[in-house]
Amino acid sequence: MTKIFAVASILIACVAQPQEGKSQAATIVSSAVAQPASIYNFKVEGLEGGTIDFAKFEGKKILIVNTASECGYTPQYKDLEALYEKYQDKLVIVGFPANNFGGQEPGTATEIKAFCEKNYGVTFPMAAKVSVKGDDMTPIYQWLTQKEKNGVLDAKISWNFNKFLIDEHGKLLAYFPSKVTPLSDDIVSKL
């Protein structure tokens, strides 16, 4: 009887333990299934509270930019606003303040909003401050930067004002590093 109990315990323990290879495959499959197929599956907190629901932008292109108030590229806010005003019938710009590079976005939501409005007249949607790299990278930036999630490309956020262009159907279209300005042909030609 003791032998039967011991064998039963071993069998139960073996069944309860994931088998080598199978658990990894199951994890890969389940994480692939759980990933958003398009940007429209994301909702993020807005800088002033509330929610930015990307599904509301269906039918328009979306330019997503990680921003900072104390960066050499900060003047790009002016061109981002000009681009938004000129193409707002077919383009939405969403800024994501991030403090990942040199502590160049130290402000609170209220301070960031006031800075953007006062200095650049920003009217396009701004998300709450997030992390765009590292272990605490926000999920939308995981989707933007990982081909396994977006199905298009891998990108490394190298500094502030990196840009991602999403097409009218919610699929990632292109990535632009900081040095590509918002009004450049590289971006405008894809609108």
PENOR-V806320 format. One record per residue. N is the residue number from 1. SS is DSSP state (@ for helix, = for strand, . for the rest). PHI is phi in degrees with one decimal (none if undefined). PSI is psi as a letter, one per 40 degrees, with the letter a starting at -180 (none if undefined). Layout:
BEGIN
n	ss	phi	psi
N	SS	PHI	PSI
N	SS	PHI	PSI
END
This chain:
BEGIN
n	ss	phi	psi
1	.	none	d
2	@	-63.0	d
3	@	-64.6	d
4	@	-62.7	d
5	@	-63.0	d
6	@	-64.3	d
7	@	-63.8	d
8	@	-61.7	d
9	@	-63.5	d
10	@	-64.8	d
11	@	-61.5	d
12	@	-62.9	d
13	@	-63.8	d
14	@	-66.9	d
15	@	-66.2	d
16	@	-71.7	d
17	.	-82.5	h
18	.	-64.9	i
19	.	-82.2	i
20	.	-56.0	h
21	.	89.9	d
22	@	-68.3	d
23	@	-65.9	d
24	@	-65.1	d
25	@	-62.8	d
26	@	-63.9	d
27	@	-65.8	d
28	@	-62.3	d
29	@	-63.2	d
30	@	-66.5	d
31	@	-72.3	d
32	@	-67.0	d
33	@	-67.9	d
34	@	-77.9	e
35	.	-75.4	i
36	.	-62.2	h
37	.	-79.5	d
38	.	-147.9	i
39	@	-63.5	d
40	@	-66.2	e
41	@	-82.7	e
42	.	-98.6	i
43	=	-131.0	h
44	=	-128.6	i
45	=	-71.5	h
46	=	-81.2	i
47	.	-60.1	d
48	.	-99.1	e
49	.	91.8	a
50	.	70.2	a
51	=	-128.1	h
52	=	-97.6	h
53	=	-101.7	h
54	@	-66.3	d
55	@	-62.6	d
56	@	-70.1	e
57	@	-97.7	e
58	.	-55.9	h
59	.	94.4	e
60	.	-120.0	i
61	=	-77.3	i
62	=	-129.0	h
63	=	-109.5	h
64	=	-106.4	h
65	=	-134.3	h
66	=	-85.5	h
67	=	-116.0	i
68	.	-157.5	i
69	.	-85.8	e
70	.	-123.1	f
71	.	-117.6	i
72	.	-60.9	d
73	.	-90.4	e
74	.	-53.0	d
75	.	-59.6	e
76	@	-62.7	e
77	@	-53.3	d
78	@	-60.2	d
79	@	-70.0	d
80	@	-61.4	d
81	@	-64.3	d
82	@	-62.1	d
83	@	-62.8	d
84	@	-62.9	d
85	@	-63.9	d
86	@	-71.7	d
87	@	-115.3	e
88	.	-62.9	e
89	.	-72.1	d
90	.	-134.6	e
91	=	-142.0	h
92	=	-119.4	h
93	=	-111.1	h
94	=	-126.2	h
95	=	-91.3	h
96	=	-121.3	g
97	=	-58.2	h
98	=	-145.1	i
99	.	-108.7	f
100	.	-80.6	e
101	.	-122.1	h
102	.	64.2	f
103	.	60.1	f
104	.	-86.9	e
105	.	-134.7	g
106	.	-82.1	e
107	.	-70.4	i
108	.	-80.2	i
109	@	-57.1	d
110	@	-62.3	d
111	@	-66.8	d
112	@	-63.8	d
113	@	-59.4	d
114	@	-62.1	d
115	@	-60.6	d
116	@	-64.0	d
117	@	-69.8	d
118	@	-66.8	d
119	@	-90.1	d
120	@	-133.6	e
121	.	60.1	f
122	.	-61.5	h
123	.	-120.9	e
124	.	-73.2	i
125	=	-61.4	h
126	=	-122.6	h
127	=	-82.5	i
128	=	-64.0	i
129	=	-59.9	h
130	=	-134.7	i
131	.	-103.9	h
132	.	-109.7	e
133	.	-156.7	i
134	.	84.3	a
135	.	-64.7	d
136	.	-102.4	f
137	.	-56.6	h
138	.	-65.3	i
139	@	-55.0	d
140	@	-64.5	d
141	@	-76.3	d
142	@	-61.5	d
143	@	-63.1	d
144	@	-64.9	d
145	@	-101.3	e
146	.	-121.7	h
147	@	-57.0	d
148	@	-61.8	e
149	@	-103.8	d
150	@	-96.0	e
151	.	76.3	e
152	.	-122.2	d
153	.	-157.0	i
154	.	-99.3	i
155	.	-140.8	i
156	.	-111.9	h
157	.	-72.3	h
158	.	-95.4	e
159	.	-169.7	a
160	.	-70.6	i
161	.	65.6	f
162	.	-78.7	i
163	=	-128.9	i
164	=	-124.5	h
165	=	-105.1	h
166	=	-108.7	h
167	.	-79.3	i
168	.	-66.4	e
169	.	-106.9	e
170	.	86.8	e
171	.	-101.4	i
172	=	-63.5	h
173	=	-104.5	d
174	=	-160.2	i
175	=	-122.7	h
176	=	-131.5	h
177	.	-72.9	i
178	.	-52.3	d
179	.	-68.2	e
180	.	-80.3	h
181	.	-79.2	i
182	.	-57.8	d
183	.	-95.9	e
184	.	-69.2	i
185	@	-59.0	d
186	@	-55.0	d
187	@	-91.7	d
188	@	-60.0	d
189	.	-65.3	e
190	.	-94.4	e
191	.	-88.6	none
END
